[in-house]
Amino acid sequence: FHRGVVRLITEACQALRETTGVGTVALSGGVFQNLLLLRGSVDTLTEAGFRVLTHSRVPCNDGGLSLGQAVIAAHHEPQPQG
């Protein structure tokens, strides 16, 4: 099962690279908490010539989403005058 999902991810990225020319892939989201999928995808995508970005300091799940929302909210917060 996991090998099939990794193969699907790699094939989809290769098809997108052919049409867009983009050679960088970001792997994020709760599915990549699964180390078999993460490591397998990183390995096969790297072998296929992709630059692969993964989470390291922020969780790939909803914790990372919450952090992103907090950053956006802080950016839109009115700044004190004076």
C-alpha positions, -999 to 999 in steps of 0.1 A, spaced: 0 0 0 26 25 11 48 19 -20 18 24 -42 10 58 -26 47 68 -29 47 58 -66 15 78 -71 30 109 -55 61 106 -76 42 101 -108 19 130 -101 49 153 -94 67 141 -126 36 149 -146 33 183 -131 69 190 -137 65 182 -174 37 207 -178 49 234 -154 87 231 -153 86 232 -115 112 210 -99 106 217 -62 81 197 -41 69 206 -6 56 176 14 34 187 42 1 179 58 -10 152 82 -4 124 57 33 130 60 33 122 97 35 87 83 73 81 82 69 54 55 52 78 32 75 107 41 108 88 37 96 69 7 84 101 -11 116 120 -2 138 92 -15 119 86 -48 114 123 -56 151 131 -49 161 102 -71 138 117 -98 157 150 -96 133 170 -75 143 194 -47 122 182 -18 111 204 11 98 189 43 88 201 78 115 203 104 107 230 130 69 231 127 47 200 127 32 190 93 -2 186 108 -28 210 122 -2 224 146 16 239 116 -17 253 103 -24 269 136 10 286 136 5 299 101 -29 313 111 -13 330 142 14 346 120 -12 360 96 -33 373 124 -3 390 140 5 406 106 -30 420 103 -30 433 140 -30 471 141 4 484 152 5 510 180 11 545 170 37 567 186 
